[in-house]
Amino acid sequence: MRRAWYVLPWVAVVVGASSHSLLSLPACRPARKPQAQLGLPPPKESTHCVALSRNETALSALKRFGLSDAWYQALAEYLPQVGASSHFGVGSEKCAPGESLVGFFRDTNLYRFEYRRRYDRTHVVLFDATRTRLASAYHWVRTEAKVYSGVIQSSLWGSMIRIGQKPDMIMRFADLFGWDIDFFTETQAGDSFKLLVEQLYCDDRPIGSPRLQVGEYRGRVGEYHGFFYEDPSGRKDYYTKNGESVRKGFLRSPLQYSRISSRFSSGRYHPILRYVRPHQGVDYSARTGTPVSAIGDGAVTQCGWSGGYGKLVQISHGNGYQSRYGHLSRFGKIRSGSRVTQGQVIGYVGSTGMSTGPHLHFELRVNGVARNPQKIIPPRAEPVAKAYLADFRARADSLMTLLNAAQPTAEDKTAPRDSSEAVDSAALDPDK
């Protein structure tokens, strides 16, 4: 049967040219119920949803819909026209947004069927007593950017909670500057921060997670900026105002939230051996089980028991750099010879070996010589490519204009004075 195509301002419709004429846009809405005219009770309406599984086609998902053979054949005739042979990702169990099949019923009669391929596109099959049609509906999608700003009162966590930020965004902000700032030991009251966040909306409903486009931190430790930029080649990263990567070869700390209980020293009184000797690392006090992350990419050269260190992980990062993590309670999913990436969990805080309490002993060695981790300045990752530097600077300038024009964000006065202690720090620090 030949098919004719018609395009309306917001919907494309396919109809059987030999049997039915095109209806106007208002006719796409459900017809008035004849029961209302006869004084009969209205039909019971219901909705049924089936989410597409990974690597599943719309046709295979349709078999799980529970329809009769006649309805299956009626729908299968239309689904190939909207790409049912393609594979899609995991759908949403809540029907929308996501890739899913949704049926709308009056009593037991299917009158509308939707194939939601993406959050911004829905293919609709409409049924009534005389005609069947296929439509593609496109939803209204927009991006909204908003700047949040605040001042440190006690901790970054608590201060950001008070201006309405969720834990996930707080962690992203902390990770952005994790190569330069230890937010547990180097922040102080009066430091300021700003972040520009973009959220995608579909029909005024938020889609996916918000993206941190710009972060700014000013305080005793200095002034830092991180701009998200994707160049025309598809490379994505965060960069400073000058186009340098904010990422460095090593993280400042292998723990997210902890406090330093003992610093690098040429002479420290050992609490167990009871004499003074060099302390060639930094001790981080944290609760048993706190995740420990690799400070940089590398290869695990040791993963096991090592005398006074207890359970120890040793990683070689190349160029003569080596990091060591001692007194662990257990190891992550690694073994000697494993490759690890920056930020990967390699173990958990404990008190094995010569230890008086739960903590992490962290060492950094350069060509076999112990160095103070807090004074090592590792090289940065690759900067913005020269070919795209002018484009990046234009974007950075426009984003800085938005940051500078932002007013302080109103605080939630009902939030705890320092939410970080209530949520995180007390759970991680054994001395609190």
ABEGO torsion letter per residue (X at the ends): XBBBBBBBAABBBBBBAAABBBBBAAAABBBBBAAAAAGBBBBBBBBBBBBBBBGBBAAAAAAAAGBBAAAAAAAAAAAAAAGAABBBBBBBAAGOBEBBBBBBBBEABBABBBBBABAABBBBBBBBAABBBBBBBBBBBBBBBBBBBBBBAABAAAAAAAAGBBAAAAAAAAAAAAAABBAAAABBBGBBBBBBBBBBBBGGBBBEBBBBABBBBBBAAEBBBBBBBBBAAGBBBBBBAAGBBABBABBABABABBBBABBBBABBBBAAAGBBBBBABBBBBBBBGBBBBBABBEBBABBEBBEAAEBBBBBBAEGGBBBBBBGBABBBBBBBGBBBBBGBBABBBBABEBBABBBBBBBBBBGGBBBBAAABBBBBBBBBBAAAAAAAAAAAAAAAAAAAABBBBBBBAABBABAAAAAAAAAABAAX
